[in-house]
Amino acid sequence: MRVFTTLDEVAAAAGEEIGTSDWVLIEQERVDKFAEATDDHQWIHVDVERAKEGPFGGTIAHGYLTLSLLPMLGSRIYDLQTPGAKLNYGLNKVRFPTPVKVGARIRATVTFAQVTDVPAGKQLTMNYVIEIEGEPKPACIAEFLVLLLP
């Protein structure tokens, strides 16, 4: 776990791979709860019996479920204890190269790609790669932005 207590420490880490999280199991219960929260009940995610006959041999996690796990996975890699507020500023780009099958384990690797000065403070651009255990291609690649206020 890397801990950053100042904006200067964050800026100094620009260009560095910060670390990799532990593996997290994706279970059907999590997928079902995400379907309830988002009202996305597509059968490929929630109908276990029908999905067995589908293209992946079982249910898969929503792409946006995988994306929503970025903050949780990141919190297992780094801790921004900088003085001011930290605001989710958005995403520049996201791709889902490989679906996450229910029962698979995923983990994240985070790189602090760039730190730029903005009128409010600093903008931290992070590259997340979410890999699936045993799969050659990642589940998700995302460029994630955070505003760090002084």
Summary of the structure (lengths in Angstrom):
residues: 150
radius of gyration: 16.9
end to end distance: 22.5
largest distance: 53.1
contacts: 459
relative contact order: 0.24
helix: 25%
strand: 40%
